[in-house]
């Protein structure tokens, strides 16, 4: 654990701290929404500890609060979290080879932790950024949910405070630096376009999955084109 904090420089630690603070505010929003929607105080806290997936937790609460089937809400949450499959392939080197570390790292996986890890050039810094961000968000998220759950009756209308905008604002701030790379702009634009077109027609959460077409387009664009075989040099006659 000490090696993780020694690897982080001041700027990276500051950025991780700001993201943790923003996620704490989103956790307050989630706890307040859950309790204000009729869930008992303990429900959002248990979900945050065992599930630890903000988008899926918000979706579950929203579907059940609207009268939907809890099993359908669970299935929708699992569908939203399928994006973690490509995440795992992209950052598998940060977990090491021990199964305990892999299980813990998988539980701490989120959009923010993956973004911070992929932004680092060295494996050592990738590992430090991932674990520092993951542990920090886990603590801050659950602390925020605890506060929001007990204060749900007071701040049940999160639109008044704008807390529901903190999560997308954090993700936007993480993505913007990547747009300096021309190769990254096409996947981002295609993903945004697919999500915007699908939003009026599909349930919440599914348009985000459709945005993965941008990833496929980016992977196809980065595939090296086959080079023509070099022509054999003419051999001199003996």
VEXDREN-2710 file (C-alpha; in Angstrom, 1 decimal):
% VEXDREN-2710
k/r/px/py/pz
1/UNK/0.0/0.0/0.0
2/UNK/2.8/2.4/0.8
3/UNK/4.4/1.9/-2.6
4/UNK/1.1/3.0/-4.2
5/UNK/1.1/6.4/-2.5
6/UNK/4.8/6.8/-3.1
7/UNK/4.3/6.3/-6.9
8/UNK/1.6/9.0/-7.1
9/UNK/2.8/12.5/-7.8
10/UNK/1.1/15.6/-6.4
11/UNK/-0.9/16.4/-9.6
12/UNK/-2.2/12.8/-10.0
13/UNK/-3.1/12.6/-6.3
14/UNK/-5.0/15.9/-6.6
15/UNK/-7.0/14.8/-9.6
16/UNK/-7.9/11.5/-7.9
17/UNK/-9.0/13.4/-4.8
18/UNK/-11.2/15.7/-6.8
19/UNK/-12.9/12.7/-8.5
20/UNK/-13.4/11.1/-5.1
21/UNK/-15.1/14.3/-3.8
22/UNK/-17.4/14.4/-6.8
23/UNK/-18.3/10.8/-6.4
24/UNK/-19.1/11.4/-2.8
25/UNK/-21.6/14.1/-3.8
26/UNK/-23.1/11.6/-6.3
27/UNK/-23.3/9.1/-3.5
28/UNK/-25.3/11.6/-1.4
29/UNK/-27.6/12.1/-4.3
30/UNK/-28.1/8.3/-4.7
31/UNK/-28.8/7.7/-1.1
32/UNK/-31.3/10.5/-1.0
33/UNK/-33.1/9.3/-4.1
34/UNK/-33.2/5.8/-2.9
35/UNK/-34.7/6.6/0.5
36/UNK/-37.0/9.3/-1.0
37/UNK/-38.3/6.6/-3.4
38/UNK/-39.4/4.4/-0.6
39/UNK/-36.4/2.2/0.0
40/UNK/-35.4/1.5/3.7
41/UNK/-32.2/3.3/4.8
42/UNK/-30.1/0.2/4.9
43/UNK/-30.9/-0.8/1.2
44/UNK/-28.8/1.8/-0.6
45/UNK/-25.9/1.2/1.8
46/UNK/-25.9/-2.6/1.3
47/UNK/-26.1/-2.2/-2.5
48/UNK/-23.2/0.3/-2.4
49/UNK/-21.0/-2.1/-0.5
50/UNK/-21.9/-5.3/-2.5
51/UNK/-22.6/-3.9/-6.0
52/UNK/-20.5/-0.7/-6.1
53/UNK/-21.7/0.4/-9.5
54/UNK/-23.3/3.8/-9.5
55/UNK/-25.0/3.6/-12.9
56/UNK/-26.5/0.2/-12.1
57/UNK/-27.6/1.3/-8.6
58/UNK/-29.3/4.4/-10.0
59/UNK/-31.0/2.2/-12.6
60/UNK/-32.2/-0.3/-10.1
61/UNK/-33.7/2.3/-7.9
62/UNK/-35.3/4.1/-10.8
63/UNK/-37.0/1.0/-12.3
64/UNK/-38.3/-0.3/-8.9
65/UNK/-39.5/3.1/-7.9
66/UNK/-41.4/3.4/-11.1
67/UNK/-43.2/0.1/-10.4
68/UNK/-40.9/-2.1/-12.4
69/UNK/-40.1/-5.7/-11.6
70/UNK/-37.0/-6.1/-9.3
71/UNK/-35.7/-8.9/-11.5
72/UNK/-35.9/-6.8/-14.6
73/UNK/-34.1/-4.0/-12.7
74/UNK/-31.3/-6.4/-11.8
75/UNK/-31.0/-7.6/-15.4
76/UNK/-30.9/-4.0/-16.6
77/UNK/-28.1/-3.3/-14.1
78/UNK/-26.1/-6.3/-15.3
79/UNK/-26.6/-5.2/-18.9
80/UNK/-25.2/-1.8/-18.2
81/UNK/-22.2/-3.3/-16.4
82/UNK/-21.2/-5.4/-19.4
83/UNK/-18.9/-2.5/-20.4
84/UNK/-16.6/-3.8/-17.6
85/UNK/-15.7/-6.8/-19.8
86/UNK/-13.6/-4.7/-22.3
87/UNK/-12.4/-2.6/-19.3
88/UNK/-10.9/-5.8/-17.8
89/UNK/-9.1/-6.7/-21.0
90/UNK/-7.7/-3.2/-21.3
91/UNK/-6.3/-2.9/-17.7
92/UNK/-5.7/-6.5/-16.8
93/UNK/-2.0/-5.8/-16.1
94/UNK/-2.8/-3.7/-13.0
95/UNK/-4.2/-6.6/-11.0
96/UNK/-1.2/-8.9/-10.9
97/UNK/-1.5/-12.7/-10.9
98/UNK/-3.0/-13.3/-7.4
99/UNK/-6.7/-14.2/-7.4
100/UNK/-7.4/-12.2/-4.3
101/UNK/-6.0/-9.0/-5.9
102/UNK/-7.9/-9.7/-9.1
103/UNK/-11.2/-10.2/-7.3
104/UNK/-10.7/-7.0/-5.2
105/UNK/-9.6/-5.1/-8.3
106/UNK/-12.6/-6.2/-10.3
107/UNK/-15.0/-5.1/-7.5
108/UNK/-13.3/-1.6/-7.4
109/UNK/-13.5/-1.2/-11.2
110/UNK/-15.4/1.9/-12.4
111/UNK/-15.2/4.3/-15.3
112/UNK/-13.0/6.6/-13.3
113/UNK/-10.5/4.0/-12.2
114/UNK/-10.1/2.7/-15.7
115/UNK/-9.7/6.2/-17.1
116/UNK/-7.0/7.1/-14.6
117/UNK/-5.2/3.8/-15.2
118/UNK/-5.2/4.1/-19.0
119/UNK/-3.9/7.7/-18.8
120/UNK/-0.6/6.4/-17.3
121/UNK/2.3/5.3/-19.4
122/UNK/4.1/3.0/-17.0
123/UNK/2.6/-0.2/-15.6
124/UNK/3.8/0.8/-12.1
125/UNK/1.9/4.2/-12.3
126/UNK/-1.1/2.5/-13.9
127/UNK/-1.3/0.1/-10.9
128/UNK/-0.9/2.9/-8.4
129/UNK/-3.5/5.2/-10.1
130/UNK/-6.0/2.3/-10.3
131/UNK/-5.8/1.2/-6.7
132/UNK/-5.6/4.7/-5.2
133/UNK/-8.6/5.8/-7.2
134/UNK/-10.6/2.6/-6.6
135/UNK/-10.0/2.6/-2.9
136/UNK/-10.6/6.3/-2.6
137/UNK/-13.9/6.2/-4.5
138/UNK/-15.1/3.1/-2.6
139/UNK/-14.7/4.9/0.7
140/UNK/-16.1/8.3/-0.5
141/UNK/-19.0/6.8/-2.4
142/UNK/-20.2/4.7/0.6
143/UNK/-19.7/7.6/2.9
144/UNK/-21.8/9.8/0.6
145/UNK/-24.5/7.2/0.4
146/UNK/-24.6/6.9/4.1
147/UNK/-25.1/10.7/4.5
148/UNK/-27.7/10.8/1.7
149/UNK/-29.7/7.9/3.0
150/UNK/-30.1/9.5/6.4
151/UNK/-30.9/12.9/4.9
152/UNK/-33.2/11.5/2.2
153/UNK/-36.3/13.3/3.4
154/UNK/-34.5/16.6/3.4
155/UNK/-32.8/16.5/0.0
156/UNK/-35.0/14.0/-1.9
157/UNK/-35.3/16.5/-4.8
158/UNK/-31.8/16.4/-6.1
159/UNK/-32.6/18.7/-9.0
160/UNK/-32.6/21.6/-6.5
161/UNK/-28.9/20.9/-5.7
162/UNK/-27.7/19.7/-9.1
163/UNK/-26.0/16.6/-7.5
164/UNK/-27.2/14.4/-10.4
165/UNK/-25.0/16.4/-12.8
166/UNK/-21.7/15.6/-10.9
167/UNK/-21.3/12.1/-12.3
168/UNK/-21.5/13.0/-16.0
169/UNK/-19.3/16.1/-15.4
170/UNK/-16.6/14.0/-13.9
171/UNK/-16.6/11.6/-16.8
172/UNK/-16.5/14.5/-19.3
173/UNK/-13.5/15.9/-17.5
174/UNK/-11.7/12.5/-17.8
175/UNK/-12.5/12.1/-21.5
176/UNK/-11.6/15.6/-22.7
177/UNK/-7.7/15.2/-22.6
178/UNK/-8.0/12.1/-24.8
179/UNK/-9.6/14.1/-27.5
180/UNK/-6.3/15.7/-28.3
181/UNK/-5.5/12.5/-30.1
182/UNK/-7.0/12.6/-33.6
183/UNK/-7.4/8.8/-33.6
184/UNK/-9.6/9.0/-30.5
185/UNK/-12.0/11.6/-31.9
186/UNK/-13.8/9.3/-34.4
187/UNK/-14.7/6.6/-31.8
188/UNK/-15.9/9.3/-29.4
189/UNK/-18.1/11.1/-32.0
190/UNK/-19.6/7.8/-33.2
191/UNK/-20.3/6.7/-29.6
192/UNK/-21.9/10.0/-28.7
193/UNK/-24.0/10.0/-31.9
194/UNK/-25.2/6.5/-31.3
195/UNK/-26.2/7.2/-27.7
196/UNK/-28.0/10.4/-28.6
197/UNK/-30.0/8.8/-31.4
198/UNK/-31.0/5.9/-29.2
199/UNK/-31.9/7.8/-26.1
200/UNK/-35.5/8.7/-27.1
201/UNK/-36.3/5.1/-28.0
202/UNK/-34.5/2.9/-25.5
203/UNK/-34.7/2.6/-21.7
204/UNK/-32.0/4.4/-19.6
205/UNK/-28.7/2.7/-19.7
206/UNK/-29.0/0.9/-23.1
207/UNK/-27.9/4.0/-25.1
208/UNK/-24.6/3.9/-23.2
209/UNK/-24.1/0.4/-24.3
210/UNK/-24.7/1.3/-28.0
211/UNK/-22.0/3.9/-27.6
212/UNK/-19.5/1.0/-27.7
213/UNK/-19.9/1.0/-31.5
214/UNK/-17.4/3.8/-31.3
215/UNK/-14.9/1.5/-29.6
216/UNK/-15.3/-1.1/-32.4
217/UNK/-14.9/1.6/-35.0
218/UNK/-11.7/2.9/-33.3
219/UNK/-10.3/-0.7/-33.1
220/UNK/-11.0/-1.2/-36.8
221/UNK/-9.3/2.1/-37.7
222/UNK/-6.2/1.2/-35.7
223/UNK/-5.7/-2.2/-37.3
224/UNK/-2.5/-2.2/-39.4
225/UNK/-3.1/-2.5/-43.1
226/UNK/-1.4/-5.4/-44.7
227/UNK/1.8/-4.3/-46.4
228/UNK/2.5/-5.6/-49.9
229/UNK/5.2/-8.2/-50.0
230/UNK/8.5/-6.8/-51.2
231/UNK/9.5/-7.7/-54.7
232/UNK/12.4/-10.1/-55.0
233/UNK/15.6/-8.5/-56.0
234/UNK/16.9/-9.6/-59.4
235/UNK/19.7/-12.1/-59.2
236/UNK/22.8/-11.4/-61.2
237/UNK/23.7/-14.0/-63.8
238/UNK/26.8/-16.0/-63.1
END
